[in-house]
Amino acid sequence: MKKRSWLSLLVVVALATTLAACGKDKTSKSDLTITVGSKDNTENNLIGEMYALILEDMGIKVKRQLSLGGTAPTFEALKKGDLDLYPEYTGTGLGVMLEQKEPEKDSAKALEKVREGFKKWNLEWLNPASENATYGFAMKKETAEKYGILTYSDLAAHSQDLVLSYPQEFDVREDGIPGLQKVFADKGGFKFKKQFQIDYSLRYKPLENNESDVTVSVGTDGQIAGMGLQLLKDDVGFFPVYNVAPLIRKEKLDAEPKIKDRLDALAPLLTDAAVQTMNWKVDGPDKKEIEDVAKQFLVDNKLIKE
């Protein structure tokens, strides 16, 4: 009887152990793999690399699929599960993915809307950075000082004396020149002495070569810091907000919730000035590697170990 009891006890213990093993989370941090992607521009690539480095510092296995392309292929890869995480912009989420016609100019409202709207894809937006990678206008400081231009209203008042260069479609989009001409219809109409189109990747060349006086910019462009340009203030609140944030598949975040805390810690450090500086280190004359710039920023700010 004693022998039979001991055998029964051993069977119960073995069964309990087996059940416990079967119930163990199959995506614990030790065997969790996250595929990190980015779009094919310097800034998005830099931030994607930062996400990857932070996850690796947590002990998570990371696969990199950086510089995939534009918004459409990158987002499709995320929805399909070929990617698990990449940096996206709230303004893009609202305007492109959720097809909201009216641009949102309030950061908090933009975040609230994308968080709610992206639930249908089981995607989560973590905390956005303070940087605002929205459209704007940049000038050489000496030109801005000559005409006393600091704001869009100032630019509208002096537009007839200036040459504007701009990227594709900016002259036909409602969130471009046509919309601005309506806003400033009673102040000169935002009509320039001359205006011409330039490829997006070359949009600072006309300024550099004195072929234009003002160019369409993005608030975090490295050239703003590197070339010492004057970024004009949007005093009429024309452009929507484009705050960058980690966009992640919900099941991956559920598997390791601490990812949120670690990536949220990066967000407030990504200011316009900080991102401009990093972009210029990559795109400027020094031509530093994205991986080196991203790692140094994280180490300097004690977000990862040396």
C-alpha positions in Angstrom: 0.0 0.0 0.0 2.8 2.4 0.9 4.6 1.7 -2.4 1.4 2.3 -4.4 0.8 5.6 -2.5 4.3 6.8 -3.3 3.8 5.9 -7.0 0.5 7.8 -7.0 2.2 10.8 -5.5 4.9 10.8 -8.1 2.4 10.6 -10.9 0.5 13.6 -9.5 3.7 15.6 -9.1 4.9 14.7 -12.7 1.4 15.7 -14.0 1.5 19.0 -12.2 4.9 19.8 -13.5 3.9 19.0 -17.1 0.8 21.1 -16.9 2.8 24.0 -15.5 5.2 23.7 -18.4 2.4 23.6 -20.9 0.9 26.7 -19.4 4.1 28.7 -19.5 4.0 31.8 -21.7 5.6 30.7 -24.9 6.7 34.2 -25.7 8.6 35.0 -22.5 11.4 37.6 -22.8 14.1 34.9 -23.0 12.7 33.6 -26.3 10.8 36.7 -27.6 11.9 38.0 -31.0 10.8 41.3 -32.3 11.3 42.5 -35.8 12.0 46.2 -35.9 11.5 48.2 -39.1 11.7 51.8 -40.4 11.0 53.8 -43.4 13.8 54.7 -45.9 14.8 58.1 -44.6 17.6 59.1 -42.2 15.4 60.1 -39.3 13.1 57.1 -39.3 16.1 54.8 -39.7 17.9 56.4 -36.8 14.9 56.1 -34.5 14.2 52.5 -35.6 17.8 51.6 -34.8 17.3 53.2 -31.3 14.3 51.0 -30.7 16.3 47.9 -31.7 19.2 48.8 -29.4 16.9 49.4 -26.4 15.2 46.1 -26.9 18.5 44.3 -27.2 19.6 46.0 -24.0 16.5 44.4 -22.4 17.7 40.9 -23.5 15.1 40.6 -26.3 16.2 39.1 -29.6 15.8 41.6 -32.4 15.6 41.3 -36.2 16.2 44.5 -38.2 14.2 45.3 -41.3 15.2 49.0 -41.5 14.8 51.3 -44.5 12.0 49.3 -46.0 10.5 52.1 -48.1 7.8 54.6 -47.7 4.7 54.6 -45.5 2.6 52.1 -47.4 5.0 49.1 -47.6 6.2 49.7 -44.0 2.7 49.8 -42.6 1.6 46.8 -44.6 4.5 44.8 -43.3 3.4 45.7 -39.8 -0.2 44.7 -40.3 0.9 41.4 -41.9 3.2 40.5 -39.1 6.4 40.8 -41.1 7.3 43.7 -38.8 6.4 44.0 -35.1 7.5 47.6 -34.4 8.5 50.8 -36.3 8.5 54.6 -35.8 5.4 56.2 -37.2 4.1 59.8 -37.1 0.7 60.7 -35.6 -0.1 63.0 -38.5 0.6 60.2 -41.0 -1.5 57.8 -38.9 -4.5 60.1 -39.0 -4.2 61.4 -42.6 -3.0 58.3 -44.4 -4.1 55.2 -42.5 -7.3 56.6 -40.9 -8.0 58.9 -43.9 -9.0 61.8 -41.7 -9.6 64.7 -44.1 -9.2 67.5 -41.5 -5.6 67.9 -40.3 -5.2 67.6 -36.5 -3.1 70.4 -35.0 -3.3 69.3 -31.4 -0.8 66.7 -30.3 -2.9 65.2 -27.5 -6.0 64.9 -29.7 -3.9 63.4 -32.5 -2.6 60.7 -30.2 -6.0 59.9 -28.8 -7.5 59.5 -32.3 -4.7 57.2 -33.6 -4.8 55.1 -30.4 -8.5 54.5 -30.8 -8.4 54.1 -34.6 -5.6 51.6 -34.7 -7.3 49.1 -32.4 -9.0 47.5 -35.4 -5.5 46.4 -36.5 -4.4 45.3 -33.0 -1.7 47.9 -33.0 -0.6 50.1 -30.1 0.8 53.6 -30.1 3.3 54.2 -27.3 4.1 57.7 -26.1 5.1 60.1 -28.9 8.3 62.2 -28.9 8.1 66.0 -28.5 9.7 66.5 -31.9 7.3 67.7 -34.6 8.4 66.5 -38.0 5.8 68.6 -39.8 6.2 70.8 -42.9 7.5 74.3 -42.5 9.7 76.9 -44.2 13.4 77.6 -43.8 15.6 80.5 -44.9 19.1 81.6 -44.5 19.3 83.7 -41.4 20.8 86.7 -43.3 17.8 86.7 -45.7 15.3 86.4 -42.9 17.0 89.2 -41.1 17.1 91.4 -44.2 13.3 91.2 -44.6 12.4 90.8 -40.8 10.9 87.4 -41.4 10.3 85.2 -38.4 6.7 83.8 -39.0 4.5 82.6 -41.8 2.6 85.9 -41.6 5.9 87.7 -42.2 6.7 85.4 -45.1 3.3 86.1 -46.6 3.9 89.9 -46.3 7.2 89.6 -48.2 6.4 86.7 -50.5 6.3 88.9 -53.7 10.0 89.7 -53.1 11.2 86.1 -52.7 11.8 82.9 -54.6 10.3 79.7 -53.2 11.5 76.1 -53.8 9.3 73.2 -52.8 9.0 69.4 -53.2 6.6 67.5 -55.4 2.9 68.2 -55.0 3.3 71.0 -52.5 1.9 73.4 -55.0 -1.3 71.5 -55.5 -2.1 70.1 -52.0 -4.6 71.8 -49.7 -2.0 71.4 -46.9 0.5 73.2 -49.1 0.6 76.4 -51.1 -3.1 76.5 -52.1 -4.2 76.3 -48.5 -1.7 78.9 -47.4 -2.9 81.2 -50.1 -6.5 81.0 -48.7 -5.3 81.7 -45.2 -3.3 84.8 -46.3 -5.8 85.9 -49.0 -6.0 89.4 -47.4 -2.2 89.7 -46.8 -0.6 89.2 -50.2 -2.0 85.7 -50.8 1.3 83.9 -50.3 2.3 84.5 -53.9 6.0 84.5 -54.6 8.1 86.4 -57.2 9.1 83.0 -58.5 8.5 79.4 -57.3 9.8 76.1 -58.6 9.8 72.4 -57.7 12.8 70.4 -56.5 13.1 66.8 -55.6 12.4 66.2 -51.9 15.9 64.8 -51.2 17.5 68.0 -52.8 15.2 70.6 -51.2 18.1 72.5 -49.5 20.3 72.7 -52.6 18.6 75.8 -54.0 19.1 77.7 -50.7 22.7 76.5 -50.6 23.3 77.7 -54.2 21.4 81.0 -53.7 18.8 79.9 -56.3 15.9 80.4 -53.8 15.3 82.5 -50.7 13.0 80.1 -48.9 12.4 76.3 -49.1 9.9 73.9 -47.7 11.4 72.1 -44.8 10.6 69.4 -42.2 11.0 70.5 -38.6 13.6 67.9 -37.7 15.8 68.2 -40.9 19.5 68.1 -40.1 20.2 70.9 -42.5 18.3 73.4 -40.2 21.0 72.9 -37.6 23.9 72.0 -39.9 23.4 75.0 -42.2 22.4 77.4 -39.4 19.0 78.1 -41.1 16.1 80.1 -39.7 13.0 77.9 -39.3 9.9 80.1 -39.5 7.3 79.9 -36.8 3.8 78.7 -37.7 1.9 81.5 -36.1 -1.4 80.6 -37.8 -1.3 76.9 -36.8 -1.5 75.8 -40.4 0.3 72.4 -40.5 -0.8 69.3 -38.6 1.3 67.7 -35.9 3.7 64.9 -36.8 5.0 63.5 -33.5 6.9 60.3 -33.9 6.0 57.3 -31.7 6.6 53.5 -31.5 3.9 51.7 -33.3 3.9 48.1 -32.1 1.8 44.9 -32.6 -0.3 44.3 -29.4 0.7 40.7 -29.0 4.3 41.6 -28.7 3.6 44.3 -26.1 1.5 41.9 -24.2 4.3 39.4 -24.2 6.7 41.9 -22.6 4.9 45.0 -21.2 8.2 46.5 -20.0 8.9 47.4 -23.6 6.5 50.4 -23.1 8.4 51.8 -20.2 11.8 51.5 -21.9 10.6 53.1 -25.2 8.6 55.7 -23.4 11.8 56.9 -21.7 13.3 57.7 -25.1 10.3 59.9 -26.2 11.0 63.1 -24.3 14.6 63.1 -25.3 13.7 63.2 -29.1 13.3 67.0 -29.4 13.4 68.9 -32.6 17.0 70.1 -31.8 18.2 66.6 -30.8 16.9 65.0 -34.0 18.1 67.8 -36.2 21.6 67.3 -34.8 21.6 63.5 -35.2 20.2 63.8 -38.8 23.0 66.2 -39.6 25.7 63.9 -38.2 24.5 61.3 -40.7 23.6 63.5 -43.7 26.2 66.3 -43.2 29.8 66.3 -44.2 30.9 63.9 -41.5 28.7 61.1 -42.9 28.6 59.1 -39.7 26.9 55.7 -39.6 23.4 55.6 -38.4 24.1 52.8 -36.0 27.0 54.7 -34.3 24.9 57.9 -34.0 21.9 56.1 -32.5 24.0 54.1 -30.0 26.0 57.2 -28.8 22.8 59.1 -28.2 21.3 56.2 -26.1 24.6 55.7 -24.2 25.0 59.5 -23.5 21.4 59.6 -22.1 21.9 56.4 -20.1 19.1 54.5 -21.9 21.4 51.5 -22.7 24.6 50.2 -21.3 27.9 51.1 -23.0 
